[in-house]
Amino acid sequence: MIIREPWRAELETFADPERKQRKPDYYLFATNVPLPGVIETGGKDRAEALFKEYQDVLGLKGWFIWDYHQIRTLLDIYPDIRTTYAAWITPGD
């Protein structure tokens, strides 16, 4: 599973001084894909390592990684969000 490179490319756009993009203080990455929790090699740990790598470069104060399981849990806990945005949630979700 290759998940690291798209994240790296996006973080690189913020780090590129020639682009003069405003750097984020916080970063929320949300995906509907379940990220494996395998220590050091799973998607969450790899993403965490990537954000730590860019923390000083971008001056990130924090970041959040929401995968399928996190989003599903939030939608279960807060049903008003699920019903408000029902148009964007497919029946299988």
C-alpha positions as CSV (number, residue, x, y, z in Angstrom):
1,M,0.0,0.0,0.0
2,I,1.5,3.3,-1.1
3,I,0.1,6.1,1.0
4,R,3.1,8.1,2.0
5,E,4.0,9.8,-1.3
6,P,0.8,11.8,-1.8
7,W,1.0,13.1,1.7
8,R,4.7,14.0,1.2
9,A,3.9,15.8,-2.1
10,E,1.3,17.9,-0.4
11,L,3.5,18.8,2.6
12,E,6.3,19.6,0.1
13,T,4.1,22.3,-1.5
14,F,3.9,24.0,1.9
15,A,7.6,23.6,2.5
16,D,8.7,25.1,-0.9
17,P,9.8,28.7,-0.2
18,E,9.3,29.6,-3.9
19,R,5.6,28.9,-3.7
20,K,5.0,31.3,-0.8
21,Q,2.1,29.3,0.5
22,R,0.8,30.0,4.0
23,K,2.0,27.2,6.2
24,P,-0.7,25.5,8.3
25,D,-0.5,25.5,12.1
26,Y,-2.5,22.3,12.2
27,Y,-3.1,19.6,9.7
28,L,-6.1,17.3,9.4
29,F,-5.7,14.3,7.1
30,A,-9.0,12.4,6.5
31,T,-9.4,9.3,4.4
32,N,-12.2,6.8,4.0
33,V,-9.5,4.1,3.8
34,P,-8.8,2.0,6.9
35,L,-5.1,2.6,7.8
36,P,-3.4,-0.5,9.3
37,G,-2.1,0.0,12.9
38,V,0.9,-2.3,12.4
39,I,3.8,-0.8,14.5
40,E,6.3,1.2,12.4
41,T,5.0,-0.2,9.1
42,G,1.3,0.5,9.2
43,G,-0.3,3.4,7.6
44,K,-0.9,5.4,10.8
45,D,2.6,5.0,12.0
46,R,4.1,5.9,8.6
47,A,1.8,9.0,8.4
48,E,2.8,10.0,12.0
49,A,6.5,9.7,11.1
50,L,6.0,11.8,8.0
51,F,4.2,14.6,10.0
52,K,7.0,14.5,12.6
53,E,9.5,14.9,9.8
54,Y,7.8,18.0,8.6
55,Q,6.9,19.4,12.0
56,D,9.9,21.8,12.3
57,V,10.0,22.6,8.6
58,L,6.4,23.8,8.5
59,G,6.1,24.8,12.2
60,L,3.2,22.4,12.7
61,K,1.7,22.7,16.2
62,G,-0.2,19.5,15.7
63,W,-1.9,17.1,13.3
64,F,-4.7,14.6,13.2
65,I,-5.1,11.5,11.1
66,W,-8.6,10.3,10.6
67,D,-9.0,7.1,8.8
68,Y,-12.1,5.1,8.1
69,H,-12.4,3.8,11.7
70,Q,-12.1,7.3,13.2
71,I,-14.6,8.8,10.9
72,R,-17.0,6.0,11.4
73,T,-16.7,6.3,15.1
74,L,-17.4,10.1,15.0
75,L,-20.4,9.5,12.8
76,D,-21.7,6.9,15.2
77,I,-21.2,9.2,18.2
78,Y,-22.6,12.3,16.6
79,P,-25.6,11.2,14.5
80,D,-26.5,14.8,13.7
81,I,-23.4,15.1,11.6
82,R,-24.4,12.0,9.7
83,T,-27.9,13.2,9.0
84,T,-26.9,16.7,8.1
85,Y,-24.4,15.5,5.6
86,A,-26.3,12.5,4.4
87,A,-26.1,13.6,0.8
88,W,-22.3,12.9,0.9
89,I,-22.5,9.6,2.6
90,T,-23.2,6.6,0.4
91,P,-25.7,3.8,1.6
92,G,-22.8,1.4,2.2
93,D,-21.1,3.8,4.6
